[in-house]
Each structure stands twice: as C-alpha cells, then as structure tokens.
C-alpha cells in the first residue's frame, strides 16, 4: 500500500513500533557498554600492583640484607608508588627508598622519596631521576640488598643516556620509535643500547650487592628483558642488533647523528657479575584470565587471542572476522589481549587503542556484524598515546554519529586523528590513570543486552 494512502491508525502504530525499536536498541547498547567496561575494569583490578606484590611476598618473603647492610628499594614505572607502598610494609632494618613515576600516577608514600618525570616523551626530570638512581646504586655494598620494583613506562621515565648522547637525542629517538611501527621488544632493544640503566644497567651499577626484582609486565609474552627496557635483565640483543633493527625498519636516517655514531661503534658487551632474581607478579595474561572468569558469568566467553600484536589495521581485521564468525545463539564475549602498533601517516592525535576501535567500527560499513554489539579497546594504564583517554567503546552507531557532526571518519582515520573522531561520536573510554600497566585488553560483546 503506498505511504500516501495508509490509514492514519496504521501509521501511528508503525511509528510507535519504530520508536520502541530505537529505544530498545539504545538501551541494549548502553547496557552492553556498561558490561564491556565492567569486564575491562576486572582485568585492570587483577593487575593491582599492591595486591600482586602482596600475593608474591606471602610465598616468597622480601630478602633481607646481610649483617651491617641496608635495603635499597628502587621503584620505576607507572605502578611504582603502589608497589613501593606495599614493599615498605615488608622491609626490615635500615633502608632507603626511591620512586620514579609519571605525574598522573604520583602519590606520596611515607618513607620514600617520590620523583615524577615525563612519559611517553622523556624530560629533564627523568634525566635527574636517572642520575639519582645511579648514585644510589653506585653506593651499594656487598652486604646491602637491592630491591627493584619494575613496571611499564620505565623506559621513558628514566632516560639516563650513555656518554656522548643528550636528553634531546633521547627525546628524538623516542619520537621516531613511537611512530615506527616497531613492537615494544624491538623498541626496547634500541633503547637499551642508548642508556646507562636499561638492559641490565641496575645490575652493572648495583654490583656487588645482590638484586631481587619484582616485575609487573606490560609486554606480551612477558619477556622480562623488555619490561621498562629490562633494567634488571640481560640485554635483548647486541649493539649490532639494535643498529640492524633501525636500518631494517627504515628509520636509521631519521635518528640523530650522535645516536647513529654511537650505534656504529664496535662496543664490547658488558660482563655482568651479578644476576638479579627476577619475579613476575602480574601480566596481561593474568588480567585476561580474570576478564574471562568475570565475563563467563553472563556470556559464552572465548579468549580469541592473548597476543594481539602487530599493525593496528591487521588487528582490527582479526577482531572483525572473529565477530562475524561467532555463530552461537547465546550472548557472546570475545576477549583479546596484546599491544598493537601504529605507523603514523598523518598529523592527528590518538593512540593505538582508539585507532583500533575506530578501525573495527569502520569495517562495519562494508559488512555488518549481525545483531547488537559493542567493542572496547583500552590500555590498562588508563592512558592511550598522548591523550587522557584509556581507549574507546564503539558500536553500530559510531560512524553515523561522526558523520552527523559534519566529519568524515575515513578522512580522520587516514590522518591518525582517532581521538577527534571518537570525541565527536562520544565513544572515548575515560578511566583516569589506573596506577598499573599490563598492556591492552579488548572486549567484543555480541548478541544481547545482558
């Protein structure tokens, strides 16, 4: 029947039905968003630094110095304050404690000196903090006990450049690495050979004192040589490996001249007389398992990947295909953990989680994910790139909302301007600094508002 001759009562009935459908869709989406955020929060809670350290110390107490010695506690990273506060409750006898963390994570810890420095770009404060750490380590004696509390973010927070390099050189290198598309292990391989503290630097400066390290890993696969660039572990690779990585990535000529000159030197490997007792206390895998247990209370739940790494566009395609392949009639939660990389092509602002979420949403303009769905991608530290967002939660209406604001989501994505796009759609995930860091968690919820 043509629209123009439809009975008025039929038209009102249809309009009411359409309104109800829209209301149900919005309500479902809101509920799904809340549930996705709750699953993500559970993953973050499982990486609570104090809780993780406390659990480890229950089975393996904090080591004590020899007679006449003291404990030297050094905490580096985004989780440093919480880890130090817990550690100080277990230390006995004479001790000194130093914390270096990001300003967003700063909190006063009685009995410890708290320093803040820049992240992800190193700054002068970090340079001074590195010098203080080296001075403290260099004063250690054989009867002392060094306790290192390491978490993600330490690479930028404590630059400590080798002789011949400046802070500006380190800043320039960091900017190149962050836009290179290299993964965290490759980036930290390069960083190690430009720093006095990375790649076993605490071992070198702290010898001959014994060293025990407790590590909260933000590296997928938990290679402890890569967490905060491995200050208490042997280097990831050689000087030559670092140079070759830069050349193969096509970034060699973008590095400062002094950095290239340093990496071209033939430098013998350091002989490390003391090896640390390194203990992993938290990781992305542990948080992903906690998210699984929580989601499984309401969903058919699957951990699709615990190593979602590589280029962000490839990762988005993997997630999208997993959603299309989900055939269960039950509400479904697909979980992922990892740390993707972004190769910068434009001048926009964003982070890997925001870009990943926007790319997943963009794929739905070519093929629709059946039913109701939301997708969350978030950094467990609460910070995604140089923004105040942890990531984003997108849904079937994301692209429509961006276009309704008068902008083209494809153009924004091409300029790496995911933050602006997701601000326009109202899809940013805002948690504030969490005080921990175990890389990223992704949650795809399908098929119900449960």
N, C-alpha and C positions, 0 to 999 in steps of 0.2 A: 504494500500500500504506500503510495507516495507520502512524503512527510507533510505536504500541504493539506492533505485531506484526512490525516489521522485524527480520530476522536480526541477531544481535549482530555478526557479522563485517562486515555491510554498514554498520552504524552506525559501527564503528571506522574503516572505510575512508573513509566520508564525513567523519568528524570530522578525520581526518588530512589529507584534501584541503582542508578548510576552513582548518585551521591553516596549511598551506603557502600557501594563497591570501593569508592575512593577512600571513604573513611576507614574501612576495614584494611585497605592496603596501607594507609598511613599508620594505623595502629599496629599492624603487623611489623612494619618497617621499624617503628620506634622500639617495639619490644625486642626485635632482632638486634637492633643496635645496642640496647642495654645488655642483652645477653652476651653479645660479642665482646663488649667492653668488660663485662664481668669475667669472662674466660681469660682475657688478656691480663686483667688485674690479678687473677690467680697465678698466672705464670710469673708476673713480677714479684708477687709475695713469696713465691718459692725461692727467689733469689735474694731474699732479705739478708744482707751481709752479716748482721749480728747473729741472726738465727743460724745461718750456715756455719759460721765460725764456732759458735757455741756447741753445736752438734759435733763438730770435729774434735773440739777440745775435750769433750766428755770421754771419748775413746782414746785420745792421744793428747795428754796434758801439755801445756806450754813448757818447752825446755827451760831449764834454769842455767845461769852462768856458773862457772867454776868458783871455788872459794876465792874471794877477793875481787871477783869480776862484777860486771853490771850488765843488765839487759839494755840493748839499744833497739828501740822499736821505730821502724820507719814505715809509714803507710802512704802509698801513692795510688791515685786513681779516683774515680767518681764515687766509689764506695768507701774511701779511706776513713772518713770520720766514724762511720758506724762500725767498721772493722776494728779501729783503734779503741773505741769506747768499750767494746766487748773484750778485747785483748787485755786492756788495763785492769779488768776485773780479775784476771787470772795470773798476772805477773807478780812475782815476789822479789823482795830485796831492792837494791839500788837500781834505778833505771832512768832512761831518758827517752822521750817520745816526740816524734816529729811527723806531722801530717801535711801532705800536699794534695790539694783537691781543686775542683772547679768552683767558682764563686757561687753558682746555683746550688751546690751541694754543701757549702760551708756550714758548719755548726761548731760551736765551742765544745771542746772535750776537756774536762778537768784533768790536769796532769800532763797535757800535751800542748806543744806549740802547733798552731794551725796556720798554714800558709795557703793562699789561693793563687792560681795562675790561669793562663789562657787556654781555651780549648774550643774548636779544633785547631786554631792558629796559635802557635807558641808566642809568648811575650816576655818582656823584661822581667816580670815577676817570676816566671818559670825559670829563667836563667839564674836568678838569685837563689831560688829554691834548690836548684841543682847543685850550686856551689855549697850550700849549707849541708846538703846530704853527703857530698863528697868529703867535706871537712869532718863530719860526724863519723863517717865510715873510716876515714884515714886515721882517726884517733883510737880505733878499736884495738884491743889487745887479745892475746890468745885465750885468756881466761874469760873474756866477755862472751855474750851470746847475742847475735844479731837476729832480730825477728822482723821479717819483711812481710808486709800486708799489701798485696798487689791486686789491682782491679783495672778494668778497661779505662782508657783515657790517659794512662800514664805516659804514653809516647809524646803527646803534645804538652802535657803538664810540666814535664821536666826535660827541657831540651838538651842541656849540657853539651854543647858542640865540642868536637875534638879540636886540637890546636890547629890554627890556620883557617877555621871557619868562624863566622859571626852568627849572631842571632838572626840577622836579616837573611843570611844564607839558609838557615834552617827554616825560616818562615817561607821563603821562596820554594824550597824543596817540598815542604808540606802542601803548599797550594798546588804544585804540579802533581804530586802523588794523589791528592784527593780528587783530581779531575782526570786521572789517567786511565781509569778502568781496571787498575790492578787490584787484586784481592788483598785482604788485610795481612796475610802472611808475606806476600811479595812486597807490600809497602814497608812492613816492619823489617824485612831483610835489608832494605836500603837504609832505613833509619838507623839500624844497629851500627852500621859502619861509619856513621857520621856523629856518633855520640859517645861520651865517656861512661854513661850509665846503662845504656841498652846493651843487649847481647852479652850478658854476664858482667856488666860493669859493677854491680854491687859485690860480686864475688871478688873481682880484682881489687877494688878499693877497700873492702872489708877484711881481706886476709891479714892475719891468720885466724881471725875469730870464726867460729862455726856459725853457719847461717841456716835458719829454718824459715821457709816461706809458705804462706797460706794465700792461695790464689783463687780469685773469683774470675772465671774465664768468660770473655766476650768473643772468643774465637771459635768458629765452628770446627769441630774435630778436637778441640782442646789441646792444641799444640802449645805447651807452656812456654816455648821459645818465642811465641808471637804475642802473648798477652802482655800489653804495655811494652812491647818490644823486648820481652824476656830479660829483665834486669838480673834475675837470679838463675838464668839458664844459659847453656852454651848457645852460641850464635846459630841462626838458621842456616847460614851458608857463609862462604868465604867473601873476601873483599872483591875478588873477581866475579863471583856470582852476583853480587849487588850491581856491579858495572854492567854485566851482561843483561840483567833484568831490565835496566833502564834503556839500554840500546834496543832490545827486542820489543819493548813497549812503545818505542818511538818517542821517548821523552828526553833522551840524552842531551840534545842540544837546547832543551828548554831549562836545563839545570844551570845554576850559577857557575861561572868559570872556576871559582875556587873549589866548588864541590866536584866538578869534573876532574880537576887536577888532583884532588885528594883520592878519588876513586881510581885514577890511572896509576897511582903509586903502587909499587910492589911492597906490600906490608906483610911481614910475617905474622902468623896467628899467635895470639897471646897464649901463654901457658898459665892455665888457671889451677892454682894449688889447692883451692878449697871448692868443693861442690856443695850446693845447698841441698837440704832435704825439702823438696817441693811437694806441697799437698794441695790438691784440687778440692775446693769446698763448695763450689757452685758452678753451674754451666747452663747453656742454652738447652741442652738435652734434658737436664733435670727439671727445668722450668716447663719444657714442652710436655714432659710426662705429667706434671702437676696439672697443666691445662687439660690434658686428655682425661684425667680422672674426674675433673670438675665437669667438663662438657658431657662426659658419658652418663651423667645423671639424667640428662634430658634428651640426648641426641645419640643416634648411631654415629659413633666417632671414629675417625681414622687419622693417624699421623701419616700424611702423604709423603712428606719429606722432612728429614731432620738436617738436611744440608742444602737448603735453598740458597745457592751462591751463584756467582756469575752475573752476566749482564741483566739489568733490570727488565728489559723488554723480553728476554728469553724466559725469565722467571714468571712474568705476567702471563705468557702463553701457557706455561706449565700449569699454573693455577687455574686459568680459564678452562683448559682442556679437562682438568680433574673435575671441575664443577659440571661440565657438560656430560662427563662420563658417569656421574653419580646417579645410579638407577634405582636406589631404594625408595620405597613409598614412605618411609619414616623420615622425620626431621633429621637432617644430617649435618654434622660438623666436620669440616676438613681442616686439619691443622698443618702448619708448616713452621719450621724454624731455620734461621740462617742469617746471612748478611750479603745482600746483593751489592752490585757496583753500578755506578752511573758514569758514563762518559759524557762530559759536558759538551754540548754543541751550541748552546745559546747563552744568553746573559741573564736568564731569570733566576728566581730563588726557589729553593725547595730542598728536599732530602730524598734519600733512596726509598724510604717508606711511603712518602707522599707520591713520588713518581710511580712507584709500583702500584699503588691503589688506583691512581688515575689511569694508568695503562690498562689495568684489569677492566675498569669501567668503560674505557674507550673500545675494548674488544667487543663489548656487548652491542655496539652499533652495527656490527656485521653479522652477529649470530646471538640470539637472545638466550640467556640462561633461563630454563623453564621455572615457573613459579616465583615465589618471593625469595629474595636473597639479600644478604649484606656481606661485604668483605672488609676486614680490618687488617691493616698492616701497621705495626708500631715498634718503635725502639724501646727496649725495656728500661733505658735510662731516662726516658721522658723527653728526649731531645733528638730531633731528626734533622741532621745537617745544621746550617746556621739559622735555625728558626726556633720558635718557642713551642712548636707542636711536637708531639711524640710520633705522629703519623697521620693516618686518616681512616675513616669508615665510609665507604662508598656503597651505593645501591643502584637500583634500576633507574632512579630519577636524577642521578648525579649530572649526567651530560645535559639533560633538559634544563636543570637549574642554572648551569653555567651559561648555556645559550640564552636563557631568559634574561640574564644580566647584560646581554649585548656583546658577549665574548665568544670566541671560537676555541673550544677545548683542544682541538688538534693543533692549532697555532700556538697556544700556550704551552702545550707539551713539547712541541718542536723547539721552543725556546727554554726548555727546562724550567718553566715557570709554574710548577705544580702547586706551589704554596698559594699563589694568587688564584689559580683555578679552583682549588679546594676551599679557599676562603669565600669565594663567590658562591659556591654550592652549599656552604655551611657544613662541610664534611671533615674539618680538621679534628684530630684526636688530641685533646689537651689534657695532660695529666700533671704537668709540672715536673720538676726534677724528682726522680724516684729514690735517689741515693744508692742505686745499684746499676749494674750494666752487664747483661749476658746476651748481647746482640739483639736480634729481632724475632718477633713472633707474628705469624699471620693466621687469621681465622676466617674461614668461609662458612657461613651458615646458610642452609638451603631448606626451603620447602615448608616452613611453618613459623608461626609467631611464638612458639614455645620458648 
